[in-house]
Amino acid sequence: MKLGLKLGTQGTVYIDAAQELRKKGHYDFLELFIVPGSDVSQAEKWRSLDVPFVLHAPHSMAGMNPSLLEMEEGNRKCIAEVAAWVRALKPGNVIYHAGAKGTLSETLRQFKSFKQTYPDAFKNALIENKPKMGLNGEACIGADPEEVASLMRELGMGFCLDFGHALCAAYSLKRDEKEFLDAFLALKPELYHLSDGAKHTQLDSHSHLGAGSLDLPWLLSLVPKGGRVTLETGKNHAERLDDFIEDVRFAREAYGKAG
């Protein structure tokens, strides 16, 4: 299992701490969330980490929502920023969300248009599954395997499986958790997101590992040998990443229990 540290492009304050963690083998790749308006000239600082990159495009809570027609102009600006970061960091993948409060057909239309204008931003792109209900009660696009499969097929994308999102969606949709995850696994994820949270809830909390009640050994047992897993947990300190070290320890112990 290869572990990923997730940070935001505005968070260069963490670079020194990330460098130390990299030297100590605490993570294998860095997933960077592109915060709109971040200075892409800072990419040189990120490159100094000498680590493989995955980029995560802005989502609806950060101002990019391809499921809504009225947001198309702003979405296109976000995609232009994604393309700039792709050129600067040459990531292995770029992860996208399908949006919220709108329609699947609008997401497909906008992404197809953006892909024509900014092909670099969609090279090795992955679509991430979502909870059915967002944090503000909004309906999310891409919450079930059928919608995700449609996005993959129509857009030529791969798949990023977020375990917490899947479990929340299964609860919302009244689907059996194991069968629901099996349907997602059949889509052959290229990357996984892991965090803890409460069982049987519609809302994802992205809790630190061990702070919730999810069966983490079971979830990690679903990751194939050598699979990439980004730990999508919060950062409790302004400049340090001590909490991430604890999440890594917990993940490796849980992976060992998974057999």
Short mmCIF file of the C-alpha atoms (twelve columns), coordinates in Angstrom:
data_MODEL
# 
_entry.id   MODEL 
# 
loop_
_atom_site.group_PDB 
_atom_site.id 
_atom_site.type_symbol 
_atom_site.label_atom_id 
_atom_site.label_alt_id 
_atom_site.label_comp_id 
_atom_site.label_asym_id 
_atom_site.label_seq_id 
_atom_site.Cartn_x 
_atom_site.Cartn_y 
_atom_site.Cartn_z 
_atom_site.pdbx_PDB_model_num 
ATOM 1   C CA . MET A 1   0.000   0.000  0.000   1 
ATOM 2   C CA . LYS A 2   1.309   3.423  -0.981  1 
ATOM 3   C CA . LEU A 3   0.151   6.272  1.268   1 
ATOM 4   C CA . GLY A 4   -0.582  9.822  0.172   1 
ATOM 5   C CA . LEU A 5   -0.455  13.070 2.134   1 
ATOM 6   C CA . LYS A 6   -3.118  15.600 1.132   1 
ATOM 7   C CA . LEU A 7   -2.491  19.336 1.308   1 
ATOM 8   C CA . GLY A 8   -3.815  22.449 -0.424  1 
ATOM 9   C CA . THR A 9   -1.919  24.598 -2.926  1 
ATOM 10  C CA . GLN A 10  -2.282  27.580 -0.603  1 
ATOM 11  C CA . GLY A 11  -0.534  25.698 2.225   1 
ATOM 12  C CA . THR A 12  3.153   26.177 1.410   1 
ATOM 13  C CA . VAL A 13  3.682   26.659 5.138   1 
ATOM 14  C CA . TYR A 14  3.599   22.848 5.387   1 
ATOM 15  C CA . ILE A 15  6.390   22.231 2.869   1 
ATOM 16  C CA . ASP A 16  9.208   21.954 5.442   1 
ATOM 17  C CA . ALA A 17  7.167   19.546 7.559   1 
ATOM 18  C CA . ALA A 18  6.233   17.560 4.453   1 
ATOM 19  C CA . GLN A 19  9.897   17.338 3.507   1 
ATOM 20  C CA . GLU A 20  10.778  15.859 6.894   1 
ATOM 21  C CA . LEU A 21  7.946   13.325 6.706   1 
ATOM 22  C CA . ARG A 22  9.040   12.321 3.215   1 
ATOM 23  C CA . LYS A 23  12.603  11.697 4.408   1 
ATOM 24  C CA . LYS A 24  11.239  9.458  7.183   1 
ATOM 25  C CA . GLY A 25  9.095   7.455  4.766   1 
ATOM 26  C CA . HIS A 26  5.723   8.518  6.133   1 
ATOM 27  C CA . TYR A 27  4.159   8.948  2.692   1 
ATOM 28  C CA . ASP A 28  4.786   7.942  -0.915  1 
ATOM 29  C CA . PHE A 29  2.984   10.624 -2.909  1 
ATOM 30  C CA . LEU A 30  1.434   14.042 -2.384  1 
ATOM 31  C CA . GLU A 31  -2.145  14.880 -3.336  1 
ATOM 32  C CA . LEU A 32  -2.545  18.627 -3.765  1 
ATOM 33  C CA . PHE A 33  -5.979  20.242 -3.709  1 
ATOM 34  C CA . ILE A 34  -6.013  23.223 -6.068  1 
ATOM 35  C CA . VAL A 35  -7.426  26.179 -4.189  1 
ATOM 36  C CA . PRO A 36  -8.737  28.710 -6.747  1 
ATOM 37  C CA . GLY A 37  -6.550  31.782 -6.904  1 
ATOM 38  C CA . SER A 38  -3.433  30.013 -5.609  1 
ATOM 39  C CA . ASP A 39  -0.189  31.306 -7.091  1 
ATOM 40  C CA . VAL A 40  1.032   28.665 -9.547  1 
ATOM 41  C CA . SER A 41  4.531   30.152 -9.339  1 
ATOM 42  C CA . GLN A 42  4.675   28.427 -5.933  1 
ATOM 43  C CA . ALA A 43  4.799   25.098 -7.779  1 
ATOM 44  C CA . GLU A 44  8.591   25.267 -7.688  1 
ATOM 45  C CA . LYS A 45  8.459   24.983 -3.883  1 
ATOM 46  C CA . TRP A 46  6.239   21.907 -4.164  1 
ATOM 47  C CA . ARG A 47  8.574   20.364 -6.737  1 
ATOM 48  C CA . SER A 48  11.397  20.636 -4.197  1 
ATOM 49  C CA . LEU A 49  9.761   17.763 -2.310  1 
ATOM 50  C CA . ASP A 50  10.803  15.447 -5.154  1 
ATOM 51  C CA . VAL A 51  7.715   13.286 -4.747  1 
ATOM 52  C CA . PRO A 52  5.051   11.992 -7.178  1 
ATOM 53  C CA . PHE A 53  2.020   14.297 -7.365  1 
ATOM 54  C CA . VAL A 54  -1.711  13.807 -7.704  1 
ATOM 55  C CA . LEU A 55  -3.820  16.933 -8.175  1 
ATOM 56  C CA . HIS A 56  -7.387  17.406 -6.945  1 
ATOM 57  C CA . ALA A 57  -9.437  19.961 -8.877  1 
ATOM 58  C CA . PRO A 58  -11.626 22.443 -6.958  1 
ATOM 59  C CA . HIS A 59  -15.036 21.085 -5.985  1 
ATOM 60  C CA . SER A 60  -18.387 22.759 -5.388  1 
ATOM 61  C CA . MET A 61  -17.468 23.999 -1.901  1 
ATOM 62  C CA . ALA A 62  -14.404 25.681 -3.425  1 
ATOM 63  C CA . GLY A 63  -16.300 27.292 -6.262  1 
ATOM 64  C CA . MET A 64  -16.352 24.777 -9.124  1 
ATOM 65  C CA . ASN A 65  -19.641 23.023 -9.809  1 
ATOM 66  C CA . PRO A 66  -19.972 21.618 -13.347 1 
ATOM 67  C CA . SER A 67  -23.527 20.386 -12.738 1 
ATOM 68  C CA . LEU A 68  -24.927 23.954 -12.815 1 
ATOM 69  C CA . LEU A 69  -25.202 25.913 -16.069 1 
ATOM 70  C CA . GLU A 70  -25.002 29.275 -14.297 1 
ATOM 71  C CA . MET A 71  -21.524 28.400 -12.953 1 
ATOM 72  C CA . GLU A 72  -20.008 27.478 -16.318 1 
ATOM 73  C CA . GLU A 73  -17.942 30.642 -16.745 1 
ATOM 74  C CA . GLY A 74  -16.409 30.350 -13.282 1 
ATOM 75  C CA . ASN A 75  -15.888 26.624 -13.763 1 
ATOM 76  C CA . ARG A 76  -13.945 27.282 -16.952 1 
ATOM 77  C CA . LYS A 77  -11.631 29.654 -15.075 1 
ATOM 78  C CA . CYS A 78  -11.049 26.938 -12.474 1 
ATOM 79  C CA . ILE A 79  -10.197 24.428 -15.192 1 
ATOM 80  C CA . ALA A 80  -7.701  26.902 -16.663 1 
ATOM 81  C CA . GLU A 81  -6.017  27.009 -13.256 1 
ATOM 82  C CA . VAL A 82  -6.020  23.211 -13.077 1 
ATOM 83  C CA . ALA A 83  -4.317  23.091 -16.478 1 
ATOM 84  C CA . ALA A 84  -1.644  25.527 -15.265 1 
ATOM 85  C CA . TRP A 85  -0.914  23.388 -12.207 1 
ATOM 86  C CA . VAL A 86  -0.804  20.269 -14.375 1 
ATOM 87  C CA . ARG A 87  1.820   21.867 -16.614 1 
ATOM 88  C CA . ALA A 88  3.829   22.939 -13.567 1 
ATOM 89  C CA . LEU A 89  3.758   19.679 -11.583 1 
ATOM 90  C CA . LYS A 90  3.070   16.970 -14.187 1 
ATOM 91  C CA . PRO A 91  0.913   14.867 -11.837 1 
ATOM 92  C CA . GLY A 92  0.110   11.219 -12.309 1 
ATOM 93  C CA . ASN A 93  -3.620  11.969 -12.049 1 
ATOM 94  C CA . VAL A 94  -6.121  14.801 -11.642 1 
ATOM 95  C CA . ILE A 95  -9.214  14.067 -9.529  1 
ATOM 96  C CA . TYR A 96  -12.595 15.687 -10.212 1 
ATOM 97  C CA . HIS A 97  -15.973 15.838 -8.487  1 
ATOM 98  C CA . ALA A 98  -19.126 15.843 -10.626 1 
ATOM 99  C CA . GLY A 99  -20.881 18.676 -8.782  1 
ATOM 100 C CA . ALA A 100 -23.987 19.137 -6.651  1 
ATOM 101 C CA . LYS A 101 -27.514 20.557 -6.868  1 
ATOM 102 C CA . GLY A 102 -27.539 20.222 -10.657 1 
ATOM 103 C CA . THR A 103 -27.751 17.456 -13.243 1 
ATOM 104 C CA . LEU A 104 -25.527 14.690 -14.539 1 
ATOM 105 C CA . SER A 105 -26.206 15.764 -18.134 1 
ATOM 106 C CA . GLU A 106 -24.900 19.289 -17.434 1 
ATOM 107 C CA . THR A 107 -21.763 17.884 -15.795 1 
ATOM 108 C CA . LEU A 108 -21.116 15.762 -18.869 1 
ATOM 109 C CA . ARG A 109 -21.688 18.689 -21.226 1 
ATOM 110 C CA . GLN A 110 -19.362 21.041 -19.361 1 
ATOM 111 C CA . PHE A 111 -16.584 18.505 -18.836 1 
ATOM 112 C CA . LYS A 112 -16.663 17.521 -22.518 1 
ATOM 113 C CA . SER A 113 -16.341 21.183 -23.456 1 
ATOM 114 C CA . PHE A 114 -13.542 21.828 -20.957 1 
ATOM 115 C CA . LYS A 115 -11.693 18.718 -22.117 1 
ATOM 116 C CA . GLN A 116 -11.612 20.040 -25.685 1 
ATOM 117 C CA . THR A 117 -10.182 23.401 -24.600 1 
ATOM 118 C CA . TYR A 118 -7.855  22.157 -21.848 1 
ATOM 119 C CA . PRO A 119 -6.830  18.587 -22.741 1 
ATOM 120 C CA . ASP A 120 -3.889  18.698 -20.310 1 
ATOM 121 C CA . ALA A 121 -6.300  19.105 -17.400 1 
ATOM 122 C CA . PHE A 122 -8.042  15.850 -18.314 1 
ATOM 123 C CA . LYS A 123 -5.036  13.682 -19.056 1 
ATOM 124 C CA . ASN A 124 -5.167  10.694 -16.668 1 
ATOM 125 C CA . ALA A 125 -8.213  12.257 -14.994 1 
ATOM 126 C CA . LEU A 126 -10.174 10.399 -12.314 1 
ATOM 127 C CA . ILE A 127 -13.777 10.939 -11.236 1 
ATOM 128 C CA . GLU A 128 -14.396 10.608 -7.487  1 
ATOM 129 C CA . ASN A 129 -17.621 9.206  -6.041  1 
ATOM 130 C CA . LYS A 130 -19.584 11.434 -3.669  1 
ATOM 131 C CA . PRO A 131 -22.015 11.040 -0.769  1 
ATOM 132 C CA . LYS A 132 -25.628 11.349 -1.844  1 
ATOM 133 C CA . MET A 133 -26.045 14.295 0.539   1 
ATOM 134 C CA . GLY A 134 -23.495 17.079 0.856   1 
ATOM 135 C CA . LEU A 135 -22.572 18.836 4.076   1 
ATOM 136 C CA . ASN A 136 -25.230 21.502 3.493   1 
ATOM 137 C CA . GLY A 137 -27.955 19.035 2.528   1 
ATOM 138 C CA . GLU A 138 -27.385 19.402 -1.225  1 
ATOM 139 C CA . ALA A 139 -27.834 16.437 -3.585  1 
ATOM 140 C CA . CYS A 140 -24.495 15.351 -5.047  1 
ATOM 141 C CA . ILE A 141 -23.819 13.986 -8.535  1 
ATOM 142 C CA . GLY A 142 -21.827 10.751 -8.786  1 
ATOM 143 C CA . ALA A 143 -22.991 9.106  -5.573  1 
ATOM 144 C CA . ASP A 144 -23.808 5.676  -6.971  1 
ATOM 145 C CA . PRO A 145 -21.795 3.252  -9.147  1 
ATOM 146 C CA . GLU A 146 -24.134 3.675  -12.113 1 
ATOM 147 C CA . GLU A 147 -23.579 7.449  -12.292 1 
ATOM 148 C CA . VAL A 148 -19.826 7.061  -11.824 1 
ATOM 149 C CA . ALA A 149 -19.692 4.426  -14.576 1 
ATOM 150 C CA . SER A 150 -21.547 6.809  -16.894 1 
ATOM 151 C CA . LEU A 151 -19.075 9.619  -16.181 1 
ATOM 152 C CA . MET A 152 -16.130 7.301  -16.776 1 
ATOM 153 C CA . ARG A 153 -17.546 6.010  -20.048 1 
ATOM 154 C CA . GLU A 154 -18.619 9.392  -21.462 1 
ATOM 155 C CA . LEU A 155 -15.516 11.315 -20.393 1 
ATOM 156 C CA . GLY A 156 -12.806 8.670  -20.683 1 
ATOM 157 C CA . MET A 157 -11.928 9.036  -16.997 1 
ATOM 158 C CA . GLY A 158 -10.579 6.574  -14.476 1 
ATOM 159 C CA . PHE A 159 -11.969 6.243  -10.961 1 
ATOM 160 C CA . CYS A 160 -10.992 7.383  -7.446  1 
ATOM 161 C CA . LEU A 161 -12.908 5.481  -4.761  1 
ATOM 162 C CA . ASP A 162 -13.613 7.448  -1.596  1 
ATOM 163 C CA . PHE A 163 -14.574 4.864  1.019   1 
ATOM 164 C CA . GLY A 164 -16.257 7.324  3.386   1 
ATOM 165 C CA . HIS A 165 -18.316 8.857  0.602   1 
ATOM 166 C CA . ALA A 166 -19.413 5.404  -0.557  1 
ATOM 167 C CA . LEU A 167 -20.571 4.348  2.907   1 
ATOM 168 C CA . CYS A 168 -22.537 7.581  3.356   1 
ATOM 169 C CA . ALA A 169 -24.175 7.118  -0.039  1 
ATOM 170 C CA . ALA A 170 -25.045 3.490  0.724   1 
ATOM 171 C CA . TYR A 171 -26.837 4.633  3.865   1 
ATOM 172 C CA . SER A 172 -28.716 7.392  2.012   1 
ATOM 173 C CA . LEU A 173 -29.745 5.052  -0.782  1 
ATOM 174 C CA . LYS A 174 -30.583 2.182  1.580   1 
ATOM 175 C CA . ARG A 175 -28.121 -0.114 -0.170  1 
ATOM 176 C CA . ASP A 176 -26.146 -2.959 1.394   1 
ATOM 177 C CA . GLU A 177 -22.654 -1.602 2.182   1 
ATOM 178 C CA . LYS A 178 -20.716 -4.622 0.936   1 
ATOM 179 C CA . GLU A 179 -22.677 -4.932 -2.294  1 
ATOM 180 C CA . PHE A 180 -22.426 -1.180 -2.852  1 
ATOM 181 C CA . LEU A 181 -18.646 -1.200 -2.407  1 
ATOM 182 C CA . ASP A 182 -18.324 -4.300 -4.586  1 
ATOM 183 C CA . ALA A 183 -20.082 -2.407 -7.400  1 
ATOM 184 C CA . PHE A 184 -17.597 0.452  -7.035  1 
ATOM 185 C CA . LEU A 185 -14.639 -1.933 -6.893  1 
ATOM 186 C CA . ALA A 186 -15.813 -3.462 -10.169 1 
ATOM 187 C CA . LEU A 187 -14.991 -0.082 -11.745 1 
ATOM 188 C CA . LYS A 188 -11.299 -0.770 -10.953 1 
ATOM 189 C CA . PRO A 189 -10.280 2.282  -8.904  1 
ATOM 190 C CA . GLU A 190 -6.843  3.690  -9.605  1 
ATOM 191 C CA . LEU A 191 -6.670  5.535  -6.288  1 
ATOM 192 C CA . TYR A 192 -8.471  5.429  -2.921  1 
ATOM 193 C CA . HIS A 193 -9.392  8.056  -0.306  1 
ATOM 194 C CA . LEU A 194 -9.572  7.021  3.331   1 
ATOM 195 C CA . SER A 195 -10.725 8.789  6.492   1 
ATOM 196 C CA . ASP A 196 -12.724 7.775  9.537   1 
ATOM 197 C CA . GLY A 197 -16.274 8.756  10.447  1 
ATOM 198 C CA . ALA A 198 -19.504 7.580  12.003  1 
ATOM 199 C CA . LYS A 199 -21.321 4.463  10.873  1 
ATOM 200 C CA . HIS A 200 -24.771 4.762  9.317   1 
ATOM 201 C CA . THR A 201 -24.720 8.454  8.506   1 
ATOM 202 C CA . GLN A 202 -25.374 10.511 5.380   1 
ATOM 203 C CA . LEU A 203 -22.687 13.095 6.189   1 
ATOM 204 C CA . ASP A 204 -18.975 12.481 5.733   1 
ATOM 205 C CA . SER A 205 -16.778 13.942 8.474   1 
ATOM 206 C CA . HIS A 206 -13.218 13.141 7.280   1 
ATOM 207 C CA . SER A 207 -12.218 12.292 10.859  1 
ATOM 208 C CA . HIS A 208 -8.737  11.196 11.856  1 
ATOM 209 C CA . LEU A 209 -8.204  7.451  11.711  1 
ATOM 210 C CA . GLY A 210 -9.360  5.869  14.951  1 
ATOM 211 C CA . ALA A 211 -11.537 8.848  15.864  1 
ATOM 212 C CA . GLY A 212 -14.636 7.320  14.255  1 
ATOM 213 C CA . SER A 213 -16.342 3.946  14.118  1 
ATOM 214 C CA . LEU A 214 -15.673 2.729  10.555  1 
ATOM 215 C CA . ASP A 215 -14.189 -0.732 10.040  1 
ATOM 216 C CA . LEU A 216 -10.869 0.483  8.677   1 
ATOM 217 C CA . PRO A 217 -9.156  -2.943 8.502   1 
ATOM 218 C CA . TRP A 218 -12.050 -4.168 6.328   1 
ATOM 219 C CA . LEU A 219 -11.870 -1.126 4.059   1 
ATOM 220 C CA . LEU A 220 -8.108  -1.452 3.675   1 
ATOM 221 C CA . SER A 221 -8.478  -5.149 2.887   1 
ATOM 222 C CA . LEU A 222 -10.249 -4.016 -0.293  1 
ATOM 223 C CA . VAL A 223 -7.152  -2.152 -1.518  1 
ATOM 224 C CA . PRO A 224 -5.031  -4.282 -3.858  1 
ATOM 225 C CA . LYS A 225 -1.350  -4.805 -3.170  1 
ATOM 226 C CA . GLY A 226 0.533   -1.665 -4.128  1 
ATOM 227 C CA . GLY A 227 -2.657  0.418  -4.263  1 
ATOM 228 C CA . ARG A 228 -2.445  4.157  -3.618  1 
ATOM 229 C CA . VAL A 229 -4.406  5.464  -0.623  1 
ATOM 230 C CA . THR A 230 -4.649  9.176  0.180   1 
ATOM 231 C CA . LEU A 231 -5.353  9.805  3.866   1 
ATOM 232 C CA . GLU A 232 -8.000  12.527 3.639   1 
ATOM 233 C CA . THR A 233 -7.900  13.645 7.242   1 
ATOM 234 C CA . GLY A 234 -7.709  17.143 8.671   1 
ATOM 235 C CA . LYS A 235 -4.665  19.089 9.795   1 
ATOM 236 C CA . ASN A 236 -4.840  20.257 13.401  1 
ATOM 237 C CA . HIS A 237 -1.722  22.443 13.449  1 
ATOM 238 C CA . ALA A 238 -0.802  25.574 11.544  1 
ATOM 239 C CA . GLU A 239 2.677   24.404 10.482  1 
ATOM 240 C CA . ARG A 240 3.172   20.850 11.804  1 
ATOM 241 C CA . LEU A 241 1.900   17.531 10.480  1 
ATOM 242 C CA . ASP A 242 2.097   15.505 13.698  1 
ATOM 243 C CA . ASP A 243 -1.523  14.384 13.332  1 
ATOM 244 C CA . PHE A 244 -0.752  12.928 9.907   1 
ATOM 245 C CA . ILE A 245 2.019   10.807 11.451  1 
ATOM 246 C CA . GLU A 246 -0.579  9.298  13.791  1 
ATOM 247 C CA . ASP A 247 -2.931  8.644  10.879  1 
ATOM 248 C CA . VAL A 248 -0.128  6.862  9.010   1 
ATOM 249 C CA . ARG A 249 0.644   4.697  12.037  1 
ATOM 250 C CA . PHE A 250 -3.020  3.785  12.398  1 
ATOM 251 C CA . ALA A 251 -3.394  3.034  8.669   1 
ATOM 252 C CA . ARG A 252 -0.394  0.721  8.616   1 
ATOM 253 C CA . GLU A 253 -1.558  -1.123 11.685  1 
ATOM 254 C CA . ALA A 254 -5.064  -1.487 10.244  1 
ATOM 255 C CA . TYR A 255 -3.605  -2.674 6.933   1 
ATOM 256 C CA . GLY A 256 -1.620  -5.306 8.826   1 
ATOM 257 C CA . LYS A 257 -4.794  -6.512 10.529  1 
ATOM 258 C CA . ALA A 258 -6.461  -6.692 7.114   1 
ATOM 259 C CA . GLY A 259 -4.062  -9.510 6.309   1 
# 
